[in-house]
């Protein structure tokens, strides 16, 4: 089993609270968007189910803006709960 799979299993078994799931969403950001977008990400944080992300590249910012709904769904699927309600791109 990979470390990611072990962590996923750990979180599912523990049924951690909303704050822990939000932290997990921030941790999974780089994994979901890929290496290049992760390198262009300047800041990522979550408050009240809204994930805020800022970028150093305007091209990446535009791409993520168009894919924000899909990315929220991917993050929620990996967490196993509807933790990310929306993504705000800055």
PDB file with one MODEL, atoms N, CA, C and O in Angstrom:
MODEL        1
ATOM      1  N   UNK A   1       0.831  -1.186   0.000  1.00  0.00           N
ATOM      2  CA  UNK A   1       0.000   0.000   0.000  1.00  0.00           C
ATOM      3  C   UNK A   1       0.874   1.247   0.000  1.00  0.00           C
ATOM      4  O   UNK A   1       1.890   1.299   0.693  1.00  0.00           O
ATOM      5  N   UNK A   2       0.479   2.242  -0.773  1.00  0.00           N
ATOM      6  CA  UNK A   2       1.246   3.480  -0.783  1.00  0.00           C
ATOM      7  C   UNK A   2       0.893   4.319   0.441  1.00  0.00           C
ATOM      8  O   UNK A   2      -0.100   4.054   1.119  1.00  0.00           O
ATOM      9  N   UNK A   3       1.705   5.323   0.717  1.00  0.00           N
ATOM     10  CA  UNK A   3       1.456   6.205   1.855  1.00  0.00           C
ATOM     11  C   UNK A   3       0.111   6.915   1.684  1.00  0.00           C
ATOM     12  O   UNK A   3      -0.636   7.070   2.651  1.00  0.00           O
ATOM     13  N   UNK A   4      -0.199   7.348   0.458  1.00  0.00           N
ATOM     14  CA  UNK A   4      -1.475   8.014   0.202  1.00  0.00           C
ATOM     15  C   UNK A   4      -2.660   7.121   0.503  1.00  0.00           C
ATOM     16  O   UNK A   4      -3.649   7.560   1.090  1.00  0.00           O
ATOM     17  N   UNK A   5      -2.556   5.861   0.097  1.00  0.00           N
ATOM     18  CA  UNK A   5      -3.638   4.907   0.362  1.00  0.00           C
ATOM     19  C   UNK A   5      -3.795   4.657   1.860  1.00  0.00           C
ATOM     20  O   UNK A   5      -4.912   4.558   2.368  1.00  0.00           O
ATOM     21  N   UNK A   6      -2.664   4.556   2.563  1.00  0.00           N
ATOM     22  CA  UNK A   6      -2.716   4.365   4.010  1.00  0.00           C
ATOM     23  C   UNK A   6      -3.361   5.560   4.703  1.00  0.00           C
ATOM     24  O   UNK A   6      -4.156   5.395   5.627  1.00  0.00           O
ATOM     25  N   UNK A   7      -3.013   6.767   4.251  1.00  0.00           N
ATOM     26  CA  UNK A   7      -3.613   7.967   4.844  1.00  0.00           C
ATOM     27  C   UNK A   7      -5.111   8.030   4.568  1.00  0.00           C
ATOM     28  O   UNK A   7      -5.895   8.364   5.456  1.00  0.00           O
ATOM     29  N   UNK A   8      -5.506   7.713   3.343  1.00  0.00           N
ATOM     30  CA  UNK A   8      -6.929   7.703   3.009  1.00  0.00           C
ATOM     31  C   UNK A   8      -7.688   6.742   3.918  1.00  0.00           C
ATOM     32  O   UNK A   8      -8.752   7.070   4.443  1.00  0.00           O
ATOM     33  N   UNK A   9      -7.131   5.567   4.092  1.00  0.00           N
ATOM     34  CA  UNK A   9      -7.771   4.564   4.947  1.00  0.00           C
ATOM     35  C   UNK A   9      -7.842   5.048   6.395  1.00  0.00           C
ATOM     36  O   UNK A   9      -8.852   4.867   7.074  1.00  0.00           O
ATOM     37  N   UNK A  10      -6.763   5.658   6.848  1.00  0.00           N
ATOM     38  CA  UNK A  10      -6.722   6.189   8.211  1.00  0.00           C
ATOM     39  C   UNK A  10      -7.822   7.216   8.441  1.00  0.00           C
ATOM     40  O   UNK A  10      -8.542   7.143   9.436  1.00  0.00           O
ATOM     41  N   UNK A  11      -7.956   8.176   7.521  1.00  0.00           N
ATOM     42  CA  UNK A  11      -8.963   9.222   7.670  1.00  0.00           C
ATOM     43  C   UNK A  11     -10.377   8.661   7.597  1.00  0.00           C
ATOM     44  O   UNK A  11     -11.253   9.102   8.341  1.00  0.00           O
ATOM     45  N   UNK A  12     -10.610   7.708   6.726  1.00  0.00           N
ATOM     46  CA  UNK A  12     -11.943   7.110   6.615  1.00  0.00           C
ATOM     47  C   UNK A  12     -12.305   6.341   7.879  1.00  0.00           C
ATOM     48  O   UNK A  12     -13.443   6.407   8.344  1.00  0.00           O
ATOM     49  N   UNK A  13     -11.345   5.615   8.431  1.00  0.00           N
ATOM     50  CA  UNK A  13     -11.605   4.831   9.637  1.00  0.00           C
ATOM     51  C   UNK A  13     -11.854   5.720  10.845  1.00  0.00           C
ATOM     52  O   UNK A  13     -12.664   5.378  11.707  1.00  0.00           O
ATOM     53  N   UNK A  14     -11.186   6.831  10.920  1.00  0.00           N
ATOM     54  CA  UNK A  14     -11.289   7.710  12.078  1.00  0.00           C
ATOM     55  C   UNK A  14     -12.483   8.657  11.991  1.00  0.00           C
ATOM     56  O   UNK A  14     -12.884   9.235  13.002  1.00  0.00           O
ATOM     57  N   UNK A  15     -13.057   8.823  10.800  1.00  0.00           N
ATOM     58  CA  UNK A  15     -14.191   9.739  10.575  1.00  0.00           C
ATOM     59  C   UNK A  15     -13.906  11.077  11.246  1.00  0.00           C
ATOM     60  O   UNK A  15     -14.664  11.546  12.095  1.00  0.00           O
ATOM     61  N   UNK A  16     -12.803  11.670  10.843  1.00  0.00           N
ATOM     62  CA  UNK A  16     -12.372  12.926  11.450  1.00  0.00           C
ATOM     63  C   UNK A  16     -13.352  14.049  11.180  1.00  0.00           C
ATOM     64  O   UNK A  16     -14.106  14.006  10.207  1.00  0.00           O
ATOM     65  N   UNK A  17     -13.343  15.053  12.040  1.00  0.00           N
ATOM     66  CA  UNK A  17     -14.266  16.171  11.948  1.00  0.00           C
ATOM     67  C   UNK A  17     -14.004  17.071  10.764  1.00  0.00           C
ATOM     68  O   UNK A  17     -13.023  16.895  10.041  1.00  0.00           O
ATOM     69  N   UNK A  18     -14.884  18.039  10.565  1.00  0.00           N
ATOM     70  CA  UNK A  18     -14.791  18.942   9.411  1.00  0.00           C
ATOM     71  C   UNK A  18     -13.471  19.699   9.318  1.00  0.00           C
ATOM     72  O   UNK A  18     -12.951  19.889   8.219  1.00  0.00           O
ATOM     73  N   UNK A  19     -12.924  20.130  10.440  1.00  0.00           N
ATOM     74  CA  UNK A  19     -11.666  20.880  10.398  1.00  0.00           C
ATOM     75  C   UNK A  19     -10.528  20.010   9.857  1.00  0.00           C
ATOM     76  O   UNK A  19      -9.694  20.487   9.087  1.00  0.00           O
ATOM     77  N   UNK A  20     -10.496  18.753  10.254  1.00  0.00           N
ATOM     78  CA  UNK A  20      -9.464  17.848   9.759  1.00  0.00           C
ATOM     79  C   UNK A  20      -9.653  17.554   8.276  1.00  0.00           C
ATOM     80  O   UNK A  20      -8.681  17.435   7.530  1.00  0.00           O
ATOM     81  N   UNK A  21     -10.903  17.439   7.856  1.00  0.00           N
ATOM     82  CA  UNK A  21     -11.169  17.189   6.438  1.00  0.00           C
ATOM     83  C   UNK A  21     -10.784  18.394   5.594  1.00  0.00           C
ATOM     84  O   UNK A  21     -10.299  18.235   4.474  1.00  0.00           O
ATOM     85  N   UNK A  22     -10.996  19.597   6.117  1.00  0.00           N
ATOM     86  CA  UNK A  22     -10.586  20.790   5.380  1.00  0.00           C
ATOM     87  C   UNK A  22      -9.068  20.820   5.240  1.00  0.00           C
ATOM     88  O   UNK A  22      -8.549  21.162   4.177  1.00  0.00           O
ATOM     89  N   UNK A  23      -8.359  20.467   6.299  1.00  0.00           N
ATOM     90  CA  UNK A  23      -6.898  20.398   6.230  1.00  0.00           C
ATOM     91  C   UNK A  23      -6.447  19.374   5.207  1.00  0.00           C
ATOM     92  O   UNK A  23      -5.452  19.575   4.511  1.00  0.00           O
ATOM     93  N   UNK A  24      -7.170  18.293   5.120  1.00  0.00           N
ATOM     94  CA  UNK A  24      -6.860  17.248   4.130  1.00  0.00           C
ATOM     95  C   UNK A  24      -7.037  17.777   2.716  1.00  0.00           C
ATOM     96  O   UNK A  24      -6.268  17.414   1.826  1.00  0.00           O
ATOM     97  N   UNK A  25      -8.038  18.631   2.487  1.00  0.00           N
ATOM     98  CA  UNK A  25      -8.262  19.214   1.166  1.00  0.00           C
ATOM     99  C   UNK A  25      -7.059  20.048   0.738  1.00  0.00           C
ATOM    100  O   UNK A  25      -6.641  19.989  -0.418  1.00  0.00           O
ATOM    101  N   UNK A  26      -6.504  20.819   1.659  1.00  0.00           N
ATOM    102  CA  UNK A  26      -5.324  21.637   1.354  1.00  0.00           C
ATOM    103  C   UNK A  26      -4.135  20.737   1.042  1.00  0.00           C
ATOM    104  O   UNK A  26      -3.372  21.015   0.117  1.00  0.00           O
ATOM    105  N   UNK A  27      -3.975  19.667   1.804  1.00  0.00           N
ATOM    106  CA  UNK A  27      -2.875  18.731   1.569  1.00  0.00           C
ATOM    107  C   UNK A  27      -2.993  18.045   0.206  1.00  0.00           C
ATOM    108  O   UNK A  27      -1.983  17.788  -0.449  1.00  0.00           O
ATOM    109  N   UNK A  28      -4.204  17.754  -0.212  1.00  0.00           N
ATOM    110  CA  UNK A  28      -4.427  17.036  -1.475  1.00  0.00           C
ATOM    111  C   UNK A  28      -4.350  17.941  -2.702  1.00  0.00           C
ATOM    112  O   UNK A  28      -4.312  17.441  -3.826  1.00  0.00           O
ATOM    113  N   UNK A  29      -4.329  19.239  -2.516  1.00  0.00           N
ATOM    114  CA  UNK A  29      -4.348  20.173  -3.648  1.00  0.00           C
ATOM    115  C   UNK A  29      -3.283  19.827  -4.680  1.00  0.00           C
ATOM    116  O   UNK A  29      -3.601  19.674  -5.859  1.00  0.00           O
ATOM    117  N   UNK A  30      -2.030  19.701  -4.264  1.00  0.00           N
ATOM    118  CA  UNK A  30      -0.928  19.440  -5.197  1.00  0.00           C
ATOM    119  C   UNK A  30      -1.115  18.113  -5.918  1.00  0.00           C
ATOM    120  O   UNK A  30      -0.799  18.001  -7.102  1.00  0.00           O
ATOM    121  N   UNK A  31      -1.616  17.126  -5.226  1.00  0.00           N
ATOM    122  CA  UNK A  31      -1.831  15.818  -5.829  1.00  0.00           C
ATOM    123  C   UNK A  31      -2.922  15.873  -6.908  1.00  0.00           C
ATOM    124  O   UNK A  31      -2.795  15.235  -7.953  1.00  0.00           O
ATOM    125  N   UNK A  32      -3.978  16.625  -6.658  1.00  0.00           N
ATOM    126  CA  UNK A  32      -5.106  16.705  -7.589  1.00  0.00           C
ATOM    127  C   UNK A  32      -4.760  17.533  -8.823  1.00  0.00           C
ATOM    128  O   UNK A  32      -5.126  17.159  -9.937  1.00  0.00           O
ATOM    129  N   UNK A  33      -4.059  18.655  -8.641  1.00  0.00           N
ATOM    130  CA  UNK A  33      -3.792  19.550  -9.782  1.00  0.00           C
ATOM    131  C   UNK A  33      -2.536  19.183 -10.561  1.00  0.00           C
ATOM    132  O   UNK A  33      -2.384  19.608 -11.706  1.00  0.00           O
ATOM    133  N   UNK A  34      -1.650  18.422  -9.984  1.00  0.00           N
ATOM    134  CA  UNK A  34      -0.424  18.039 -10.670  1.00  0.00           C
ATOM    135  C   UNK A  34       0.758  18.915 -10.302  1.00  0.00           C
ATOM    136  O   UNK A  34       0.611  19.974  -9.693  1.00  0.00           O
ATOM    137  N   UNK A  35       1.923  18.449 -10.686  1.00  0.00           N
ATOM    138  CA  UNK A  35       3.180  19.082 -10.277  1.00  0.00           C
ATOM    139  C   UNK A  35       3.332  20.523 -10.787  1.00  0.00           C
ATOM    140  O   UNK A  35       3.701  21.411 -10.018  1.00  0.00           O
ATOM    141  N   UNK A  36       3.052  20.759 -12.070  1.00  0.00           N
ATOM    142  CA  UNK A  36       3.262  22.099 -12.628  1.00  0.00           C
ATOM    143  C   UNK A  36       2.358  23.135 -11.963  1.00  0.00           C
ATOM    144  O   UNK A  36       2.825  24.202 -11.562  1.00  0.00           O
ATOM    145  N   UNK A  37       1.076  22.826 -11.846  1.00  0.00           N
ATOM    146  CA  UNK A  37       0.141  23.772 -11.224  1.00  0.00           C
ATOM    147  C   UNK A  37       0.504  23.970  -9.755  1.00  0.00           C
ATOM    148  O   UNK A  37       0.402  25.082  -9.236  1.00  0.00           O
ATOM    149  N   UNK A  38       0.921  22.913  -9.090  1.00  0.00           N
ATOM    150  CA  UNK A  38       1.325  23.019  -7.686  1.00  0.00           C
ATOM    151  C   UNK A  38       2.504  23.973  -7.532  1.00  0.00           C
ATOM    152  O   UNK A  38       2.556  24.744  -6.574  1.00  0.00           O
ATOM    153  N   UNK A  39       3.451  23.928  -8.469  1.00  0.00           N
ATOM    154  CA  UNK A  39       4.592  24.846  -8.417  1.00  0.00           C
ATOM    155  C   UNK A  39       4.163  26.293  -8.638  1.00  0.00           C
ATOM    156  O   UNK A  39       4.787  27.209  -8.102  1.00  0.00           O
ATOM    157  N   UNK A  40       3.115  26.509  -9.417  1.00  0.00           N
ATOM    158  CA  UNK A  40       2.613  27.863  -9.688  1.00  0.00           C
ATOM    159  C   UNK A  40       1.675  28.361  -8.586  1.00  0.00           C
ATOM    160  O   UNK A  40       1.308  29.536  -8.570  1.00  0.00           O
ATOM    161  N   UNK A  41       1.291  27.481  -7.674  1.00  0.00           N
ATOM    162  CA  UNK A  41       0.392  27.864  -6.587  1.00  0.00           C
ATOM    163  C   UNK A  41       1.183  28.634  -5.537  1.00  0.00           C
ATOM    164  O   UNK A  41       2.166  28.134  -4.991  1.00  0.00           O
ATOM    165  N   UNK A  42       0.738  29.858  -5.262  1.00  0.00           N
ATOM    166  CA  UNK A  42       1.411  30.679  -4.260  1.00  0.00           C
ATOM    167  C   UNK A  42       0.820  30.482  -2.870  1.00  0.00           C
ATOM    168  O   UNK A  42       1.548  30.442  -1.878  1.00  0.00           O
ATOM    169  N   UNK A  43      -0.497  30.359  -2.803  1.00  0.00           N
ATOM    170  CA  UNK A  43      -1.155  30.216  -1.515  1.00  0.00           C
ATOM    171  C   UNK A  43      -2.419  29.390  -1.692  1.00  0.00           C
ATOM    172  O   UNK A  43      -3.132  29.539  -2.684  1.00  0.00           O
ATOM    173  N   UNK A  44      -2.692  28.528  -0.738  1.00  0.00           N
ATOM    174  CA  UNK A  44      -3.923  27.731  -0.755  1.00  0.00           C
ATOM    175  C   UNK A  44      -4.370  27.537   0.691  1.00  0.00           C
ATOM    176  O   UNK A  44      -3.607  27.059   1.530  1.00  0.00           O
ATOM    177  N   UNK A  45      -5.613  27.913   0.967  1.00  0.00           N
ATOM    178  CA  UNK A  45      -6.185  27.716   2.290  1.00  0.00           C
ATOM    179  C   UNK A  45      -7.697  27.566   2.163  1.00  0.00           C
ATOM    180  O   UNK A  45      -8.275  27.893   1.127  1.00  0.00           O
ATOM    181  N   UNK A  46      -8.326  27.074   3.212  1.00  0.00           N
ATOM    182  CA  UNK A  46      -9.762  26.821   3.169  1.00  0.00           C
ATOM    183  C   UNK A  46     -10.417  27.401   4.414  1.00  0.00           C
ATOM    184  O   UNK A  46      -9.890  27.303   5.522  1.00  0.00           O
ATOM    185  N   UNK A  47     -11.576  28.006   4.203  1.00  0.00           N
ATOM    186  CA  UNK A  47     -12.381  28.547   5.307  1.00  0.00           C
ATOM    187  C   UNK A  47     -13.848  28.285   5.005  1.00  0.00           C
ATOM    188  O   UNK A  47     -14.358  28.690   3.961  1.00  0.00           O
ATOM    189  N   UNK A  48     -14.505  27.623   5.903  1.00  0.00           N
ATOM    190  CA  UNK A  48     -15.932  27.394   5.757  1.00  0.00           C
ATOM    191  C   UNK A  48     -16.324  26.660   4.496  1.00  0.00           C
ATOM    192  O   UNK A  48     -17.381  26.931   3.926  1.00  0.00           O
ATOM    193  N   UNK A  49     -15.497  25.741   4.052  1.00  0.00           N
ATOM    194  CA  UNK A  49     -15.803  24.967   2.857  1.00  0.00           C
ATOM    195  C   UNK A  49     -15.433  25.641   1.553  1.00  0.00           C
ATOM    196  O   UNK A  49     -15.668  25.082   0.482  1.00  0.00           O
ATOM    197  N   UNK A  50     -14.851  26.841   1.623  1.00  0.00           N
ATOM    198  CA  UNK A  50     -14.424  27.559   0.421  1.00  0.00           C
ATOM    199  C   UNK A  50     -12.899  27.506   0.359  1.00  0.00           C
ATOM    200  O   UNK A  50     -12.210  27.975   1.265  1.00  0.00           O
ATOM    201  N   UNK A  51     -12.389  26.931  -0.722  1.00  0.00           N
ATOM    202  CA  UNK A  51     -10.946  26.807  -0.926  1.00  0.00           C
ATOM    203  C   UNK A  51     -10.460  28.023  -1.703  1.00  0.00           C
ATOM    204  O   UNK A  51     -10.928  28.272  -2.814  1.00  0.00           O
ATOM    205  N   UNK A  52      -9.530  28.781  -1.135  1.00  0.00           N
ATOM    206  CA  UNK A  52      -8.966  29.972  -1.762  1.00  0.00           C
ATOM    207  C   UNK A  52      -7.584  29.624  -2.295  1.00  0.00           C
ATOM    208  O   UNK A  52      -6.756  29.066  -1.574  1.00  0.00           O
ATOM    209  N   UNK A  53      -7.338  29.955  -3.563  1.00  0.00           N
ATOM    210  CA  UNK A  53      -6.063  29.611  -4.192  1.00  0.00           C
ATOM    211  C   UNK A  53      -5.564  30.804  -4.991  1.00  0.00           C
ATOM    212  O   UNK A  53      -6.338  31.443  -5.703  1.00  0.00           O
ATOM    213  N   UNK A  54      -4.267  31.109  -4.877  1.00  0.00           N
ATOM    214  CA  UNK A  54      -3.664  32.165  -5.698  1.00  0.00           C
ATOM    215  C   UNK A  54      -2.467  31.589  -6.443  1.00  0.00           C
ATOM    216  O   UNK A  54      -1.836  30.632  -5.994  1.00  0.00           O
ATOM    217  N   UNK A  55      -2.170  32.193  -7.587  1.00  0.00           N
ATOM    218  CA  UNK A  55      -1.156  31.653  -8.491  1.00  0.00           C
ATOM    219  C   UNK A  55      -0.175  32.716  -8.949  1.00  0.00           C
ATOM    220  O   UNK A  55      -0.488  33.907  -8.958  1.00  0.00           O
ATOM    221  N   UNK A  56       1.021  32.273  -9.331  1.00  0.00           N
ATOM    222  CA  UNK A  56       2.035  33.168  -9.875  1.00  0.00           C
ATOM    223  C   UNK A  56       1.904  33.318 -11.385  1.00  0.00           C
ATOM    224  O   UNK A  56       2.525  34.203 -11.973  1.00  0.00           O
ATOM    225  N   UNK A  57       1.113  32.473 -12.014  1.00  0.00           N
ATOM    226  CA  UNK A  57       0.952  32.484 -13.471  1.00  0.00           C
ATOM    227  C   UNK A  57      -0.499  32.801 -13.834  1.00  0.00           C
ATOM    228  O   UNK A  57      -1.423  32.146 -13.353  1.00  0.00           O
ATOM    229  N   UNK A  58      -0.688  33.802 -14.679  1.00  0.00           N
ATOM    230  CA  UNK A  58      -2.052  34.152 -15.092  1.00  0.00           C
ATOM    231  C   UNK A  58      -2.661  33.066 -15.972  1.00  0.00           C
ATOM    232  O   UNK A  58      -3.875  32.865 -15.943  1.00  0.00           O
ATOM    233  N   UNK A  59      -1.849  32.368 -16.747  1.00  0.00           N
ATOM    234  CA  UNK A  59      -2.361  31.281 -17.590  1.00  0.00           C
ATOM    235  C   UNK A  59      -2.884  30.136 -16.723  1.00  0.00           C
ATOM    236  O   UNK A  59      -3.949  29.582 -16.999  1.00  0.00           O
ATOM    237  N   UNK A  60      -2.145  29.786 -15.689  1.00  0.00           N
ATOM    238  CA  UNK A  60      -2.581  28.727 -14.775  1.00  0.00           C
ATOM    239  C   UNK A  60      -3.832  29.185 -14.032  1.00  0.00           C
ATOM    240  O   UNK A  60      -4.765  28.405 -13.839  1.00  0.00           O
ATOM    241  N   UNK A  61      -3.849  30.450 -13.617  1.00  0.00           N
ATOM    242  CA  UNK A  61      -5.016  30.997 -12.926  1.00  0.00           C
ATOM    243  C   UNK A  61      -6.273  30.849 -13.785  1.00  0.00           C
ATOM    244  O   UNK A  61      -7.322  30.438 -13.289  1.00  0.00           O
ATOM    245  N   UNK A  62      -6.164  31.181 -15.059  1.00  0.00           N
ATOM    246  CA  UNK A  62      -7.305  31.080 -15.971  1.00  0.00           C
ATOM    247  C   UNK A  62      -7.747  29.630 -16.146  1.00  0.00           C
ATOM    248  O   UNK A  62      -8.945  29.347 -16.161  1.00  0.00           O
ATOM    249  N   UNK A  63      -6.800  28.717 -16.277  1.00  0.00           N
ATOM    250  CA  UNK A  63      -7.121  27.295 -16.440  1.00  0.00           C
ATOM    251  C   UNK A  63      -7.836  26.743 -15.205  1.00  0.00           C
ATOM    252  O   UNK A  63      -8.832  26.031 -15.329  1.00  0.00           O
ATOM    253  N   UNK A  64      -7.333  27.069 -14.028  1.00  0.00           N
ATOM    254  CA  UNK A  64      -7.940  26.585 -12.787  1.00  0.00           C
ATOM    255  C   UNK A  64      -9.320  27.213 -12.593  1.00  0.00           C
ATOM    256  O   UNK A  64     -10.238  26.557 -12.102  1.00  0.00           O
ATOM    257  N   UNK A  65      -9.464  28.470 -12.973  1.00  0.00           N
ATOM    258  CA  UNK A  65     -10.773  29.119 -12.867  1.00  0.00           C
ATOM    259  C   UNK A  65     -11.825  28.351 -13.668  1.00  0.00           C
ATOM    260  O   UNK A  65     -12.956  28.175 -13.214  1.00  0.00           O
ATOM    261  N   UNK A  66     -11.445  27.902 -14.848  1.00  0.00           N
ATOM    262  CA  UNK A  66     -12.391  27.162 -15.692  1.00  0.00           C
ATOM    263  C   UNK A  66     -12.669  25.760 -15.150  1.00  0.00           C
ATOM    264  O   UNK A  66     -13.744  25.210 -15.387  1.00  0.00           O
ATOM    265  N   UNK A  67     -11.716  25.181 -14.430  1.00  0.00           N
ATOM    266  CA  UNK A  67     -11.848  23.803 -13.935  1.00  0.00           C
ATOM    267  C   UNK A  67     -12.209  23.709 -12.463  1.00  0.00           C
ATOM    268  O   UNK A  67     -12.190  22.615 -11.900  1.00  0.00           O
ATOM    269  N   UNK A  68     -12.541  24.832 -11.821  1.00  0.00           N
ATOM    270  CA  UNK A  68     -12.702  24.843 -10.367  1.00  0.00           C
ATOM    271  C   UNK A  68     -13.808  23.901  -9.861  1.00  0.00           C
ATOM    272  O   UNK A  68     -13.654  23.292  -8.802  1.00  0.00           O
ATOM    273  N   UNK A  69     -14.887  23.776 -10.580  1.00  0.00           N
ATOM    274  CA  UNK A  69     -15.968  22.879 -10.154  1.00  0.00           C
ATOM    275  C   UNK A  69     -15.498  21.418 -10.199  1.00  0.00           C
ATOM    276  O   UNK A  69     -15.740  20.648  -9.269  1.00  0.00           O
ATOM    277  N   UNK A  70     -14.834  21.057 -11.278  1.00  0.00           N
ATOM    278  CA  UNK A  70     -14.310  19.702 -11.447  1.00  0.00           C
ATOM    279  C   UNK A  70     -13.262  19.394 -10.362  1.00  0.00           C
ATOM    280  O   UNK A  70     -13.243  18.294  -9.810  1.00  0.00           O
ATOM    281  N   UNK A  71     -12.401  20.362 -10.065  1.00  0.00           N
ATOM    282  CA  UNK A  71     -11.373  20.151  -9.048  1.00  0.00           C
ATOM    283  C   UNK A  71     -11.979  19.977  -7.661  1.00  0.00           C
ATOM    284  O   UNK A  71     -11.498  19.164  -6.872  1.00  0.00           O
ATOM    285  N   UNK A  72     -13.029  20.733  -7.360  1.00  0.00           N
ATOM    286  CA  UNK A  72     -13.715  20.579  -6.068  1.00  0.00           C
ATOM    287  C   UNK A  72     -14.285  19.168  -5.953  1.00  0.00           C
ATOM    288  O   UNK A  72     -14.192  18.543  -4.896  1.00  0.00           O
ATOM    289  N   UNK A  73     -14.871  18.668  -7.031  1.00  0.00           N
ATOM    290  CA  UNK A  73     -15.417  17.312  -7.030  1.00  0.00           C
ATOM    291  C   UNK A  73     -14.321  16.273  -6.821  1.00  0.00           C
ATOM    292  O   UNK A  73     -14.514  15.304  -6.085  1.00  0.00           O
ATOM    293  N   UNK A  74     -13.169  16.471  -7.467  1.00  0.00           N
ATOM    294  CA  UNK A  74     -12.056  15.528  -7.313  1.00  0.00           C
ATOM    295  C   UNK A  74     -11.527  15.536  -5.879  1.00  0.00           C
ATOM    296  O   UNK A  74     -11.244  14.481  -5.313  1.00  0.00           O
ATOM    297  N   UNK A  75     -11.396  16.726  -5.295  1.00  0.00           N
ATOM    298  CA  UNK A  75     -10.935  16.819  -3.910  1.00  0.00           C
ATOM    299  C   UNK A  75     -11.916  16.112  -2.976  1.00  0.00           C
ATOM    300  O   UNK A  75     -11.505  15.338  -2.111  1.00  0.00           O
ATOM    301  N   UNK A  76     -13.196  16.375  -3.149  1.00  0.00           N
ATOM    302  CA  UNK A  76     -14.209  15.749  -2.299  1.00  0.00           C
ATOM    303  C   UNK A  76     -14.217  14.231  -2.451  1.00  0.00           C
ATOM    304  O   UNK A  76     -14.419  13.507  -1.476  1.00  0.00           O
ATOM    305  N   UNK A  77     -14.000  13.754  -3.665  1.00  0.00           N
ATOM    306  CA  UNK A  77     -13.958  12.308  -3.893  1.00  0.00           C
ATOM    307  C   UNK A  77     -12.790  11.677  -3.140  1.00  0.00           C
ATOM    308  O   UNK A  77     -12.928  10.587  -2.584  1.00  0.00           O
ATOM    309  N   UNK A  78     -11.662  12.341  -3.120  1.00  0.00           N
ATOM    310  CA  UNK A  78     -10.489  11.792  -2.422  1.00  0.00           C
ATOM    311  C   UNK A  78     -10.644  11.860  -0.913  1.00  0.00           C
ATOM    312  O   UNK A  78     -10.142  11.000  -0.190  1.00  0.00           O
ATOM    313  N   UNK A  79     -11.347  12.895  -0.437  1.00  0.00           N
ATOM    314  CA  UNK A  79     -11.578  13.032   1.001  1.00  0.00           C
ATOM    315  C   UNK A  79     -12.664  12.065   1.458  1.00  0.00           C
ATOM    316  O   UNK A  79     -12.622  11.540   2.571  1.00  0.00           O
ATOM    317  N   UNK A  80     -13.631  11.843   0.583  1.00  0.00           N
ATOM    318  CA  UNK A  80     -14.736  10.967   0.926  1.00  0.00           C
ATOM    319  C   UNK A  80     -15.896  11.700   1.572  1.00  0.00           C
ATOM    320  O   UNK A  80     -16.756  11.082   2.199  1.00  0.00           O
ATOM    321  N   UNK A  81     -15.921  13.021   1.421  1.00  0.00           N
ATOM    322  CA  UNK A  81     -16.997  13.840   1.988  1.00  0.00           C
ATOM    323  C   UNK A  81     -17.077  15.141   1.198  1.00  0.00           C
ATOM    324  O   UNK A  81     -16.113  15.530   0.539  1.00  0.00           O
ATOM    325  N   UNK A  82     -18.221  15.811   1.263  1.00  0.00           N
ATOM    326  CA  UNK A  82     -18.389  17.087   0.564  1.00  0.00           C
ATOM    327  C   UNK A  82     -17.817  18.197   1.442  1.00  0.00           C
ATOM    328  O   UNK A  82     -18.552  18.919   2.116  1.00  0.00           O
ATOM    329  N   UNK A  83     -16.504  18.316   1.420  1.00  0.00           N
ATOM    330  CA  UNK A  83     -15.790  19.272   2.250  1.00  0.00           C
ATOM    331  C   UNK A  83     -15.586  20.601   1.517  1.00  0.00           C
ATOM    332  O   UNK A  83     -15.751  21.668   2.109  1.00  0.00           O
ATOM    333  N   UNK A  84     -15.230  20.539   0.236  1.00  0.00           N
ATOM    334  CA  UNK A  84     -14.971  21.735  -0.556  1.00  0.00           C
ATOM    335  C   UNK A  84     -16.253  22.081  -1.319  1.00  0.00           C
ATOM    336  O   UNK A  84     -16.629  21.382  -2.260  1.00  0.00           O
ATOM    337  N   UNK A  85     -16.917  23.158  -0.909  1.00  0.00           N
ATOM    338  CA  UNK A  85     -18.141  23.581  -1.582  1.00  0.00           C
ATOM    339  C   UNK A  85     -17.842  24.379  -2.834  1.00  0.00           C
ATOM    340  O   UNK A  85     -18.567  24.277  -3.824  1.00  0.00           O
ATOM    341  N   UNK A  86     -16.780  25.173  -2.801  1.00  0.00           N
ATOM    342  CA  UNK A  86     -16.400  25.971  -3.971  1.00  0.00           C
ATOM    343  C   UNK A  86     -14.934  26.327  -3.878  1.00  0.00           C
ATOM    344  O   UNK A  86     -14.304  26.202  -2.828  1.00  0.00           O
ATOM    345  N   UNK A  87     -14.396  26.786  -5.028  1.00  0.00           N
ATOM    346  CA  UNK A  87     -13.001  27.224  -5.101  1.00  0.00           C
ATOM    347  C   UNK A  87     -12.985  28.655  -5.608  1.00  0.00           C
ATOM    348  O   UNK A  87     -13.577  28.965  -6.641  1.00  0.00           O
ATOM    349  N   UNK A  88     -12.306  29.521  -4.879  1.00  0.00           N
ATOM    350  CA  UNK A  88     -12.135  30.920  -5.273  1.00  0.00           C
ATOM    351  C   UNK A  88     -10.703  31.084  -5.768  1.00  0.00           C
ATOM    352  O   UNK A  88      -9.746  30.810  -5.044  1.00  0.00           O
ATOM    353  N   UNK A  89     -10.574  31.533  -7.010  1.00  0.00           N
ATOM    354  CA  UNK A  89      -9.256  31.703  -7.631  1.00  0.00           C
ATOM    355  C   UNK A  89      -8.873  33.167  -7.543  1.00  0.00           C
ATOM    356  O   UNK A  89      -9.638  34.045  -7.943  1.00  0.00           O
ATOM    357  N   UNK A  90      -7.698  33.424  -7.023  1.00  0.00           N
ATOM    358  CA  UNK A  90      -7.227  34.797  -6.850  1.00  0.00           C
ATOM    359  C   UNK A  90      -5.967  35.040  -7.634  1.00  0.00           C
ATOM    360  O   UNK A  90      -5.426  36.145  -7.606  1.00  0.00           O
TER     361      UNK A  90
ENDMDL
END
